[in-house]
């Protein structure tokens, strides 16, 4: 039974009045003449229980009359049985999408999602196939349709509840468009000739925040037969403020950027707080220094520049004054120069100012972006190739084996032999017969005649302003047959068509073989303006100058340029745990914080921050999804229209049934009986103990 005006049921509390009247005992008003009592012996009054209810049937009649009157004025009616969950019939298909993105970490959000999930399950039947998926930046299956079908009907509800209890919100961004398109695809995969017209629905449990990405819905045609039912999560704190690190722009002063950082603080449109503080802190959240005050009105954002403290542990900027702390940290890695290892193998003395090692060291100065670790391989010691290995002398068989393994693993070697013996050793290492190699001393000098500017090595010199190599004289060089080297590519040749520079691929790496060295007795290459750019171009060709950004968002794939030249790559996570990987990229950036990747002597530190779109916690309008063609089960306007329709329907049912008339008539009948009974009791001898009607 339902009521059209349920507030009138409060009038039923009036039943307390008759009960109170029956509990109150009043002395009788009758007077009986009596003689003087002066000669009687006084005795104390006898104490009896005076609050005992009398005439209980009369009391029940009076209470029932009041209850019937309250129910009659509330206008009761019998509603038709309705099922809003799914159309009647067995075997429906329901796919539940649960949002586990970072914005669901707000206070009360996950608890509300659990209640909505429980309500959704109660709306389904035991024969329905209910699948459970969670999503943030990706869609993850929790309980697939195949697993549900394999489970007995009576155990499906317990399976879903048990798997949901294991879920918790993460730190990923909300790719709602991806989740919806994949969900529609999963429903289509379940359809076949036998189960083609089964009613299906997607139920979305999410906070529907404005920062959700919907780009995947733009080029997707939503199937009309699938409805999307929104179950929006309600949280206590709707307002939110967040902080975002702003990396330096290409035109910013690099020197200033090393001493300060910029952060953006943004405030939601419905926020009541506009005063915040930002402060440097260490990885554990301990404040370092005094906080800076910042004023951010509701619906706006402000950028503030913070001086970087001298303490290297300052890797975090905290925002205080906001009720939701999930997006109040910005992790920042201090700028560090990347260490590039270069190994040189030669026979000359270390202090020889005319040796190739001297000129190579002068071409690799330390810069704010790179620090070159140039090591010298002494004759007789074991060669430890790393980074770029430069060889100007003949290597022993053991060193050749080490260098070959290094190249096959992805290393880079640059052979600039000083003599025929050194070049023959390089050929022997590469599996080519050292036949046809000879020393060449031109009558005057040799020049570079033809250069492949299409190759990445010489691409920086492709501009005519920088592509003039005619002033570099080669006093002598080594002639060698290019055809004996497997898959060799000629990059440059002399004016007499002898090869000057070739590239030979070896496994994952490659080797560059140069006919003449840059020793002043061999050529003028080291004294020209082309030497330093050429060295940097070789390093860049080998991926040694590739700089991985130090700032990333949660879920980003981190490319590791030095992974394929290390036996073991170790990743240190923000919580201190360590993980060994074997791939050239790291994709498990699942939480904000500081990460460190170590491979041999190479190390790369980077920071992972929350996607700033997660801080846009304002509620998205349901019409936004409908604009992309999604068939909604009920929009906001439809809900309002449905409520009005149901109200009219209930009013019609009440007018047709008119149950209030029967209740009022019953109250009048009972009231008549009560009057007659009270009158008879008033005339009876027991009237002294009965209150007036």
Number of C-alpha atoms within 10 A of each C-alpha: 7 13 20 16 13 14 12 16 18 12 15 17 12 13 17 11 13 16 16 12 15 20 15 12 16 14 8 11 7 6 6 5 5 6 5 7 8 7 6 7 6 8 6 5 6 5 6 7 5 11 11 10 15 13 13 11 11 19 17 14 20 21 19 18 21 21 20 22 21 23 23 24 20 20 23 24 21 13 13 9 5 8 9 7 14 17 11 11 11 15 17 20 21 23 23 23 27 29 29 26 25 22 31 29 18 22 17 14 19 24 15 19 23 18 12 19 22 15 12 16 19 12 11 20 17 17 16 20 23 27 24 22 20 23 25 25 21 17 19 15 13 19 20 16 20 11 14 20 15 9 14 12 15 10 11 22 19 11 15 19 15 11 12 19 9 8 14 13 19 18 26 25 26 29 21 29 20 19 26 23 18 15 20 20 13 15 19 14 9 14 13 9 6 7 10 10 11 15 18 25 24 23 21 25 23 26 28 24 22 17 21 22 17 18 13 16 20 11 8 14 12 17 15 10 11 19 19 22 18 19 19 18 23 17 17 9 14 17 21 26 31 27 25 24 21 16 15 15 9 7 6 10 10 12 9 11 18 15 14 14 19 16 18 16 22 24 27 23 17 13 16 12 18 18 14 18 16 23 20 26 23 17 17 9 14 13 17 16 11 10 17 14 13 16 16 19 18 18 13 14 16 14 16 15 13 16 14 17 15 8 10 10 15 23 22 25 26 22 24 19 14 20 15 19 17 20 26 22 25 25 25 22 19 20 14 14 14 21 19 19 18 22 19 25 21 21 16 16 12 13 9 10 11 15 18 23 26 16 19 19 15 11 16 18 10 12 10 12 12 17 16 17 15 18 17 17 19 15 14 9 8 12 22 14 26 24 25 22 26 25 23 26 23 22 22 15 12 11 18 18 14 15 22 21 17 26 23 17 19 21 28 29 27 19 23 25 26 25 19 21 16 18 28 21 21 25 19 15 19 18 12 17 16 19 12 11 16 17 14 16 14 12 8 9 14 21 18 22 16 17 19 15 16 12 14 14 21 19 13 15 20 16 10 7 7 11 15 13 17 11 12 19 17 25 19 22 27 22 19 23 15 19 10 16 18 13 12 18 17 18 20 22 20 17 14 12 11 20 25 24 21 18 20 19 19 21 14 14 20 23 24 20 24 24 28 26 23 25 21 16 13 18 21 17 22 22 14 14 13 16 17 17 15 17 16 16 20 20 19 14 17 22 17 23 18 15 15 15 13 19 18 19 19 23 23 15 13 18 16 20 18 23 23 20 24 18 10 14 22 17 21 16 19 18 11 11 8 14 11 12 14 13 12 14 13 16 12 12 23 18 19 23 23 24 20 16 23 19 18 15 10 18 16 20 20 20 24 24 24 29 20 17 17 23 27 21 23 17 15 16 13 17 14 12 18 13 11 18 16 22 18 19 15 16 18 11 11 12 12 12 13 13 12 12 12 12 13 12 14 20 17 13 17 20 14 10 14 15 16 21 13 12 21 18 14 17 21 15 12 17 17 13 15 20 15 12 16 17 13 11 20 17 9 10 8 9 13 16 16 18 18 13 12
